[in-house]
Amino acid sequence: MRRDRLRTTQTQDGRKVAVWQLAGCAARILRVQFTGESFTAYCLPSRAQLTAVQPGTVIFDPYPDLAAARELLPRHTDLWDALRDDYWAALVNPKDLPNPLGAWGGCSK
């Protein structure tokens, strides 16, 4: 299994969904979907509207880590807490760890 595959995390009620990627040792957040919301999709941090994207969507450019995403959308701690739990589970998952001979450099510099 690849570490950099797209992953999804959702709140328990399913009303908030984040799409993210494990990039090295960081969770990079690509987008958030607020199901049931009808606001025009937009990009953060520019706030440029994205009329061709599903309403209720926020797309990040560049892709922030979890701490930066929390700062950009601070009212959604339930989503960020769920993503934090999924992040740690993915980070320590043996299937996602590099093979002992592999080219992946790990988390330390």
N, C-alpha and C positions, 0 to 999 in steps of 0.2 A: 504494500500500500504506500502511496506517495504522501509525503508530509505536506506537499504544497497543493493537494487537491482542495476543491471548494468544499466548505462545510457549512451547515446551517445550524443555527440555534434559535429556539423560540421560547417565549415565555410560557408558563404553565397554562395560561388561558388561550394561547395560540394567536393572540392579537398582535404580537410583535415578533418579527423574524429578522435575524441578521444573517447575512452571507459573509463568510470570512475565510481566511486562508492561514495556515500555519507556515510562516516564512522564517526559516531558521528557528529561532526561539520566540518569535513574536507573533501575536495574533494580529493580522492585518484585516481591517474591516472594509469590505467592498461596498455593501449597501444594506439598508434596513427597509423593511416593508412593514407598514402599519396597516394591517388588514382591517377593512371596514372604514378606513379613512378615505376622504375624497379630495384632499388638497392636491394641487398640481405638484407633480414630482419636481424635485430640485436637486442641485449638486451642492455639496458643502466642501470647502468653506465659502465659495463664491456666491451661493444662493441663486445661481442661474437656473431659470425654470427649464424643465425638460418635458415639453408637451407630448413627445412621442413615447414617453415612459409611463408605465402603469401608475395611476394616481395613488397617493399614499406612500410613495417611494422616496427615499433619500439616498443618493449615490455620493460616495466620498471620492474626492480627487484632490490630493493624493490619498492613498489608503492609510488611514491613521492606525496606530496601535490601539489597544484597548483603553489605555489611560487617556489618550487624546480624544477618542470617540466619546468617552464619558464626559469630557469637557465640552465637546461640541453639542451633545444632546444630553444634558445633565438630568433631565426629568425622567429618564428611562432607566433608572437603577435596576429594576427587575430584569430587564433584558441584559444589561451589562453584567449583573451578578450571575445570570444563567450562562452567559458566554464565558465568563471567567471560569466557572466550573467545567464547562466543556473544553476550554483551552487547557486547563491543567490535566484533565483526563487524556487529551490528545498528546500533550507534551510527554507524558510518562508511559504512553501506550507502547509496549514492546514492538508492535507491528510498525509503528511509525519511527522507531529508532533506526539509526544508520546501521548497516551491517558492519562487523568488526574490521573488514578489509576495505570498506567503502570510501568513497570520495567525499562524502558529506563531512563537513568540518565540525559539526556539533555546535554547542551554544557558547563555548568559551572562545576568547580570541587568543 
